[in-house]
Amino acid sequence: MKKESKQARGARNKNHGNILNSPKTKWMGEVDEIQKKDSKFEEFKESKFGYRALIKTLQTYRIKHNCQTIEDFIKRWAPPIENNTSNYISRVCKEMQVPSVYIPDINDQATMVAFAAAISIVENGDRPIMKDIIEGWRLL
């Protein structure tokens, strides 16, 4: 087992998608503000809450921002200003075994669990615990 200090930031924060901290959003299972150690990224009490937030954010991208394809989602999730977005898209598509023009069904558990897992891999550099992602889906 990895020591906490060696874990990727997203894993340490139980925020496997590295969702930015926002005072406007109060997430289910979010660590209380006074207990937070990371001023940039959200922190969650358990990974399932972080995955719920990741999936909920992706669903919101479709509903509010009309993201259709994997490419659309990742361009919003990991904008080129601070990321190598084309590599990010390629890696997510490789993990999901879909083309960048694939249109995910945001209401399908298997699709969204796979999408969240792929993002987690890119963000943290290792394989996620699928049980945590499924638990996050069930909390929606």
C-alpha positions in Angstrom: 0.0 0.0 0.0 1.3 3.5 -0.9 2.1 6.0 1.8 -0.3 8.9 1.7 2.5 11.3 0.8 3.3 9.3 -2.3 -0.3 9.1 -3.6 -1.4 11.4 -6.4 -3.1 14.5 -5.2 -6.5 13.3 -6.5 -6.2 10.1 -4.6 -5.1 11.8 -1.4 -8.1 14.1 -1.6 -10.4 11.3 -2.6 -11.2 13.5 -5.6 -10.0 11.3 -8.4 -11.1 13.8 -11.1 -9.3 16.7 -9.4 -12.4 18.9 -9.3 -11.4 22.4 -8.4 -12.6 23.8 -5.1 -15.6 26.1 -5.5 -17.3 28.0 -2.7 -20.5 27.9 -4.9 -20.8 24.1 -4.8 -21.4 22.1 -1.7 -20.8 18.4 -2.6 -22.2 15.4 -0.8 -19.5 14.0 1.3 -17.2 17.0 1.0 -14.7 17.5 3.8 -15.7 20.4 6.1 -14.0 23.7 5.1 -12.1 24.0 8.3 -10.6 20.5 7.9 -9.5 21.0 4.3 -5.7 20.9 3.6 -5.9 21.6 -0.2 -7.0 25.1 -1.1 -7.1 24.4 -4.9 -9.0 21.1 -5.1 -12.1 19.6 -3.5 -11.6 17.0 -0.8 -14.0 14.2 0.0 -14.5 12.0 3.1 -14.6 8.9 0.9 -13.7 8.1 -2.7 -17.3 7.2 -3.5 -18.3 10.9 -2.9 -15.5 12.1 -5.2 -16.6 9.8 -8.0 -20.2 10.9 -7.5 -19.1 14.5 -8.0 -17.0 13.5 -11.0 -20.0 11.8 -12.7 -22.4 14.5 -11.6 -20.1 17.1 -13.2 -20.0 15.2 -16.5 -23.8 14.9 -16.5 -24.0 18.7 -15.9 -21.6 19.2 -18.9 -24.2 17.6 -21.1 -27.3 19.2 -19.6 -26.0 22.8 -19.1 -23.1 23.1 -21.6 -24.3 20.7 -24.4 -21.2 18.6 -24.4 -21.8 15.7 -26.7 -18.7 13.8 -27.6 -15.9 12.6 -25.4 -13.8 15.3 -27.1 -16.3 18.0 -26.0 -16.4 16.7 -22.4 -12.6 16.6 -22.1 -12.1 20.0 -23.7 -14.2 21.4 -20.9 -12.8 19.1 -18.1 -9.2 19.7 -19.0 -8.9 22.9 -21.0 -5.8 23.6 -23.1 -4.9 26.6 -21.0 -3.6 24.2 -18.3 -3.5 20.8 -19.9 -2.3 18.8 -22.9 -6.0 18.3 -23.9 -5.4 16.3 -27.1 -3.3 13.8 -25.1 -5.9 13.7 -22.4 -8.7 13.0 -25.0 -6.5 10.2 -26.6 -5.9 8.5 -23.3 -9.5 8.6 -22.1 -10.6 7.2 -25.5 -8.0 4.5 -25.3 -9.1 3.5 -21.8 -12.7 3.5 -22.9 -12.0 1.9 -26.2 -14.1 4.4 -28.1 -13.3 7.2 -30.7 -13.2 10.8 -29.6 -16.5 11.4 -31.4 -18.3 8.8 -29.3 -21.4 10.2 -27.6 -21.7 8.8 -24.1 -25.1 8.1 -22.6 -24.9 10.1 -19.3 -27.6 8.0 -17.8 -26.0 4.6 -18.4 -24.1 3.2 -15.4 -21.6 1.2 -17.4 -20.7 4.1 -19.7 -20.3 6.6 -16.9 -18.4 4.3 -14.6 -16.0 3.6 -17.5 -15.7 7.4 -18.3 -15.0 8.2 -14.6 -12.4 5.4 -14.4 -10.7 6.7 -17.6 -10.5 10.3 -16.2 -9.2 8.9 -12.8 -6.4 7.0 -14.6 -5.3 10.2 -16.5 -5.5 12.3 -13.4 -3.9 10.0 -10.9 -1.7 7.6 -13.0 -3.0 4.4 -11.7 -6.0 2.1 -11.9 -9.0 3.1 -9.8 -11.0 0.9 -7.5 -14.1 0.2 -9.6 -16.2 -0.6 -6.5 -15.7 3.1 -5.4 -16.9 4.4 -8.8 -20.0 2.1 -8.8 -20.8 3.3 -5.2 -20.4 6.9 -6.5 -22.9 6.2 -9.3 -25.4 4.7 -6.8 -25.3 7.9 -4.8 -26.6 10.0 -7.7 
